[in-house]
Amino acid sequence: GSSALAGLAGRELTGRELAGLDHAGQGQAAQEQRGSGPGWWVLAQGGPLDEGDFAAREAAREELLARVRRAGILVGENVWVWDLSGRAQLVLTTLPTLERARKVAQRLRGKGLAIVVRREMGEDPTGR
């Protein structure tokens, strides 16, 4: 339950810890069950992006990254997602099932972040 999140209060959460939030101690098992199929991204969403304005796009990304860090979440690599939402989106973790992704997303919303769950995509589905 929420005891997994409570036990991590006051310090930064890593991607591995985020993956285990819904089943404390099972982050490793989730990694092993992953298989070869696509998983589910848990994304933090920020402000709107203007594709034509590099400086504004970078500012939106930096603002989102700062909010994620203030929430105590530390991501190992900044993976940014482009889709039709037109917003800055940062992958916080990837989980093997939609149910687990939704549970983690619900807990992260409690930290004051805008969180969505999306199907994991390949490297560059938009051709950008």
C-alpha positions as CSV (number, residue, x, y, z in Angstrom):
1,G,0.0,0.0,0.0
2,S,1.1,3.5,0.7
3,S,3.6,2.3,3.2
4,A,6.1,1.8,0.3
5,L,5.8,5.5,-0.6
6,A,5.8,6.6,3.1
7,G,9.1,4.7,3.6
8,L,10.7,6.7,0.8
9,A,9.4,10.1,2.0
10,G,12.0,12.8,2.4
11,R,14.4,11.5,-0.2
12,E,14.7,11.2,-3.9
13,L,13.0,8.3,-5.7
14,T,14.9,6.5,-8.4
15,G,13.3,4.8,-11.5
16,R,13.7,1.4,-9.9
17,E,12.0,2.6,-6.7
18,L,9.2,4.1,-8.7
19,A,8.7,0.7,-10.5
20,G,8.3,-0.9,-7.1
21,L,5.9,1.6,-5.5
22,D,2.8,-0.6,-6.2
23,H,4.4,-3.8,-4.9
24,A,7.1,-2.9,-2.3
25,G,10.2,-5.0,-2.9
26,Q,9.1,-6.4,-6.3
27,G,10.9,-3.8,-8.5
28,Q,13.4,-6.4,-9.5
29,A,10.8,-9.0,-10.3
30,A,9.0,-6.4,-12.5
31,Q,12.3,-5.9,-14.4
32,E,12.7,-9.6,-14.9
33,Q,9.1,-10.1,-16.1
34,R,9.4,-7.3,-18.6
35,G,9.9,-9.6,-21.7
36,S,10.4,-8.2,-25.2
37,G,7.1,-6.5,-25.7
38,P,6.5,-2.8,-25.1
39,G,5.7,-1.6,-21.6
40,W,3.8,1.3,-20.2
41,W,5.4,4.7,-19.6
42,V,4.5,6.8,-16.6
43,L,5.1,10.4,-17.8
44,A,5.3,13.7,-16.0
45,Q,3.6,16.4,-18.1
46,G,4.7,20.0,-18.2
47,G,3.7,23.1,-20.1
48,P,2.9,23.5,-23.8
49,L,5.7,23.1,-26.4
50,D,6.3,25.2,-29.4
51,E,8.0,23.0,-31.9
52,G,9.3,26.0,-33.8
53,D,10.9,27.7,-30.9
54,F,13.9,25.9,-29.5
55,A,14.4,28.2,-26.6
56,A,10.8,28.0,-25.4
57,R,10.9,24.2,-25.8
58,E,14.0,23.9,-23.7
59,A,12.5,26.2,-21.1
60,A,9.4,24.0,-20.8
61,R,11.6,21.0,-20.4
62,E,13.8,22.6,-17.8
63,E,10.7,23.8,-15.8
64,L,9.2,20.2,-15.9
65,L,12.5,18.7,-14.8
66,A,12.8,21.2,-11.9
67,R,9.2,20.3,-10.8
68,V,10.0,16.6,-10.9
69,R,13.2,17.1,-8.8
70,R,11.3,19.3,-6.3
71,A,8.8,16.3,-5.9
72,G,11.8,14.2,-4.9
73,I,12.0,12.1,-8.1
74,L,15.4,11.4,-9.7
75,V,15.4,9.9,-13.2
76,G,18.6,8.3,-14.5
77,E,18.2,9.5,-18.0
78,N,15.9,12.3,-19.3
79,V,13.7,10.6,-22.0
80,W,11.4,13.2,-23.5
81,V,8.2,12.0,-25.3
82,W,6.7,13.9,-28.3
83,D,3.1,13.2,-29.1
84,L,0.0,15.0,-30.1
85,S,-0.5,16.5,-26.6
86,G,1.9,19.3,-27.5
87,R,3.3,19.3,-23.9
88,A,6.7,18.6,-22.4
89,Q,6.6,15.0,-21.2
90,L,9.3,13.2,-19.3
91,V,9.4,9.4,-18.8
92,L,9.7,8.7,-15.0
93,T,9.5,4.9,-15.3
94,T,8.5,2.1,-17.6
95,L,6.3,-0.8,-16.2
96,P,5.3,-4.1,-17.7
97,T,1.5,-3.8,-17.2
98,L,-1.1,-1.0,-17.5
99,E,-2.4,-1.8,-14.0
100,R,1.0,-1.3,-12.4
101,A,1.6,1.9,-14.4
102,R,-1.8,3.3,-13.3
103,K,-1.1,2.5,-9.6
104,V,2.3,4.3,-9.7
105,A,0.8,7.2,-11.6
106,Q,-1.9,7.6,-9.0
107,R,0.7,7.8,-6.2
108,L,2.9,10.3,-8.1
109,R,-0.1,12.6,-8.7
110,G,-0.2,12.8,-4.9
111,K,3.2,14.5,-5.1
112,G,1.6,17.4,-7.1
113,L,2.7,16.3,-10.6
114,A,0.6,16.0,-13.7
115,I,1.0,12.4,-14.6
116,V,-0.2,10.3,-17.6
117,V,0.3,6.7,-18.7
118,R,1.1,6.0,-22.3
119,R,2.1,2.8,-24.2
120,E,5.9,2.7,-24.7
121,M,6.9,3.7,-28.2
122,G,10.0,2.9,-30.2
123,E,12.9,5.3,-30.6
124,D,11.3,7.9,-32.9
125,P,7.8,7.1,-34.2
126,T,7.2,10.6,-35.5
127,G,10.2,10.7,-37.8
128,R,11.7,13.6,-35.9
